Amino acid sequence: MDDRAVDILLIGGGIAGATAAATLRAEGFEGSVLLVGRELDEPYHRPPVSKGYLQGAESRADALVRPHEWWEEHGIELLTRTSVLGLDPAARTAALSTREEVAFGRALVATGAMVRRLTVDGAGLEGIHYLRTLGTADALRADVEDAERVVCVGGSYIASEVAASLTVLGKPVTVLMQEAHTLERQFGGVAGLWFRELLEEHGIDVVGRDEVARFEGDDGRVARVVTVGGRTLEADAVVCGVGALPDVMLARKAGLELGPLGGVRCDARLRTSAEHVYCAGDPCEFESVLHGRPMRIEHEEVAAAQGATAARNLLGADAPHEEVPYFFSDLADWAAVEYVGPAMAWDEEVVRGSLEDGRFAVWYLHEGRVAAMLSVNGGGDLDHARALLRSGAPLD
Ligand SMILES: Cc1cc2nc3c(=O)[nH]c(=O)nc-3n(C[C@H](O)[C@H](O)[C@H](O)COP(=O)(O)OP(=O)(O)OC[C@H]3O[C@@H](n4cnc5c(N)ncnc54)[C@H](O)[C@@H]3O)c2cc1C
């Protein structure tokens, strides 16, 4: 027996689920909507976790996607601290951790991602952090209060952003990464070198082309990072930013088809293999009309845009997801980074503007067509890049 029934069940209280809820109401839907999220907090923006919130410049309330009263005002039932433990797409029921069973008309899986963890020796020592939630940022801040040296592991956004944020807090930081240059996997060698030098100019030690062999500790707490290249880096605390994995636990258990990229396989309309069940955000592996292939993208604006598309399709719009993926990041107030793409491959990088002045764009071309564009400190025209990406027109 179902304990109750809702028209639309949204699973996951991140930006994708929250944007879907807002879109349902903005589209005039008056039926019942239940949003179930496992976290303690109401839906919030995750980017501040490694930036403004970690630095202490933004509060918990600043990070909320909608103010507390918004949910009730819009007639959306929000269950925080609650997990969906099971989903039966055929029976259209969901089992909650509250032991309730909810019958639904249609559902959205917006379960986000989980951090990837290092499994080297010493990985269980105290003082080794991973960032995903506001709570993990609180724990890191408290833990580095007296730290004299923090090691950030990873060459991508999170490790670079955390390195910048901790530097703002006055902490000496070392970045350790497999790449030669920071952010080079995403943005190539020219921009990567520029980002690396930016971190170094602000006093961060950057160790490239090396990786963690093991962590060593004193009295159960991390004290050193020993690298494969034979270095020993002193560390009172460590932050690992070594990637995320789509959270497909519920989807797998529910029998939804998964894709080769590890996400929940969806068509261009973000429909999963189960009728009446859609997916949005980090786990969504969808047929991208724009790229002509399956894509899975872990960016805040992409998750929001997919939440909006999925909501319209939950209401029967039958519209493909065609938004050009957009990404932003800040390295303290040293650099504002924006990017449209993503480029799966490129054979030419064209720099416009001035690397020296720190205001520039990198255009990534593949076989004479724009595959992506990076804009640093407002140096690139994002709308122009979006138009070229959409048209796929060859450049002369
Ligand atoms: C520290 C950090 C900084 C970032 N900075 C940037 C940035 O600057 N720019 C950018 O574009 N992107 C950034 N990202 C990535 C971006 O935040 C994510 O792509 C985005 O949050 C994805 O949103 P989502 O709604 O898909 O998933 P999530 O934000 O992960 O939300 C999913 C939620 O669902 C919950 N959940 C999972 N399973 C269940 C279940 N069975 N029942 C109930 N609830 C469940 C999870 O606990 C989670 O709260 C950052 C990510 C992190 C971790």
The ligand as an ORCA input file, in Angstrom:
! r2SCAN-3c Opt
* xyz 0 1
  C      33.333     22.039     -4.290
  C      32.681     22.137     -5.644
  C      32.811     23.291     -6.386
  C      32.227     23.375     -7.656
  N      32.388     24.530     -8.367
  C      31.829     24.633     -9.589
  C      31.957     25.818    -10.355
  O      32.611     26.772     -9.963
  N      31.329     25.883    -11.550
  C      30.585     24.843    -12.036
  O      30.039     24.960    -13.135
  N      30.450     23.691    -11.357
  C      31.051     23.566    -10.142
  N      30.915     22.395     -9.429
  C      30.106     21.307     -9.992
  C      28.644     21.570     -9.704
  O      28.486     22.001     -8.393
  C      27.830     20.304     -9.978
  O      27.943     20.012    -11.346
  C      26.371     20.517     -9.589
  O      26.261     20.737     -8.212
  C      25.540     19.311     -9.980
  O      24.248     19.486     -9.518
  P      23.266     18.242     -9.335
  O      21.970     18.796     -8.882
  O      23.335     17.392    -10.542
  O      23.946     17.362     -8.190
  P      24.311     17.633     -6.685
  O      24.660     19.056     -6.473
  O      25.336     16.605     -6.327
  O      22.969     17.331     -5.918
  C      22.418     16.043     -5.840
  C      21.830     15.852     -4.482
  O      21.068     14.668     -4.470
  C      21.280     13.999     -3.238
  N      20.955     12.574     -3.403
  C      21.666     11.614     -4.030
  N      21.039     10.451     -3.991
  C      19.887     10.658     -3.315
  C      18.809      9.814     -2.933
  N      18.786      8.522     -3.271
  N      17.801     10.340     -2.218
  C      17.804     11.657     -1.888
  N      18.801     12.505     -2.235
  C      19.821     12.011     -2.935
  C      22.723     14.265     -2.934
  O      22.996     14.068     -1.562
  C      22.865     15.730     -3.366
  O      22.527     16.600     -2.326
  C      31.499     22.295     -8.164
  C      31.374     21.106     -7.409
  C      31.946     21.032     -6.163
  C      31.815     19.773     -5.357
*
